[in-house]
Amino acid sequence: MNFDFHPIDRRRFLRGSGIALAVPMFGSLASSFSMARPSGSTTNPRRLCCLYFPDGVPMPLPNDPAYQDWSWFPHGNGTEFTFSKCMETLEPLRNELTVLSGFSHVASRNVHGHNNADQFLTAAATGAGDGRYTNSISLDQLYASHVGDQTRFASLVMSTDGGTGTAHGTHTISFDKNGRPIPAEHRPKQIFDMLFLKSDTQSAKRLAMSRSALDDMMADARSLKQLLSTEDRKSLDEYMESVRQAEIKVEKSKKWLDAPLPKVDGDHLNLELTTDEPREYLQTMFEMLYLAFRTDSTRVATYQIGRENGIGRSDHLSRAVGFNLAHQLSHETKNPDGWKNFGIYCRFLNEEFGRFVEKLRGTAEPAGTGSMLDNTVVFYGSASSAFHLSRNYPLILAGGKNMGFQHGQYINRVGTKFQGGPWLGDREPWQDKATSEDVPLTNLFVTILQRLGVETNSFADSTGIVEEV
């Protein structure tokens, strides 16, 4: 990977997005915009990356012959644990990560697993697919509200399916402070161009026009408000909040307009990829995350690897390992080699996750100390475990050692009392009474936020922190 940080046209700007790419964290080249730190300080950036995969994981019961090889969760507890074949590709990263079991969101433990991606980072009671739907701010966006002004992009939101999807069928795991979904980008070329290539020599003029237009809209809205009913005023207030957010983006764009952009050599990347080339596509999407962090474009990113319920292009990712549709594998575990087949797919996802983590570990922190992984919290998991079961989420926390995280462990809060087994066509595990009481996952969220430097003691329904990490 070659980076060229020689000064370039200072008027270069991103058409359509209203923002451009941050100066990387190279001490000799960093501007006051990209490195808001005292002279001589060695303060490292603190990044957050959240990754979501759908459909749960293999959960054969302990008396099943497949349990030893293909149970997603490790065997053991604490520092004494062994990976199954699902997870053994992560063995070289053993001391860089923590696997967790026995954590879930309180508000969604008794709903069908297809509804769960929406609340993975919010913990909101989004409902059970009955038409009622509310959501709240996601973990990443809460952190972005604290550090987003330090980089060009407050956050980078990606998914394999793109856009926002639907309620209970989201294509994004990022939600703003009003619980509205933030559209995700799924095309590698558009992501790369947004970060590195798009330019607009009329940016300053366009910003001035945008500022003027927003001022006019706010003035019109204030006049209109006097004529509206209470209910209509509520709708108008929501609209005005959107305008205020646009104002913030315009002001931020003006701030970064004169900052030089790095040039990244992307010749080795196939940016026209689709999920028809699933393994390379996934690797390229992870590369976009890496480049965004490497150039300090943002310090907050999410990637929803797949949509729940087997709809969308993300269901094709299993073709990387010789299967047709990913979601179908979770339905066929009762068949001969069913657990193995599902496990092979999960192994593929774990392998690519591990490749990304390894790249962060192998990159020295620009203008800082340790590796990029030491200064990046990577949260990876799903909001389903066994077939459609909204409990005992499969979770991995990696990185962040410079923030005090301790790894090389398996925090096993359920022992072997977890629910699972194949779906035999009748009741599903999520319909059965829980066999153990999960810890609120939001306790981990509070822990993450505190280590990231956010002064908070709560998130949604949290009851404390996770001291083990």
ABEGO torsion letter per residue (X at the ends): XBBBABBBBAABBBBGAGBBBBBBBBAAABBAAABBBBBGBABBBBBBBBBBBBGEBBBBBAABAAAAAABABBBEBEABBBBBAAAAAAAAAAAABBBBBGBBBAAAAABBAAAAAAAAAAGBBAEAGAGBBBBBBBAAAAAAAAAAAABABABBBBBAAEEAEBBGABABABBBAAGBBBBBBABAAAAAAAAAABBBAAAAAAAAAAAAAAAAAAAAAAAAAAABBAAAAAAAAAAAAAAAAAAAAAAAAAAAAABBBBBBBAAABBAABBAABAAAAAAAAAAAAAAAAAAGABABBBBBABBBGGBEAAAAAAAAAGBABAAAAAAAAABBGAAAAAAAAAAAAAAAAAAAAAAAAABBBBGBBEBAAAABBBBBEBABBBBGBABGBBBBBBEGAAAGBBBGBBBBAAEAABBEEBBAGBBBAAABBBABBBBBAAAAAAAAAAAAGBBBABBEABAEBBAAX
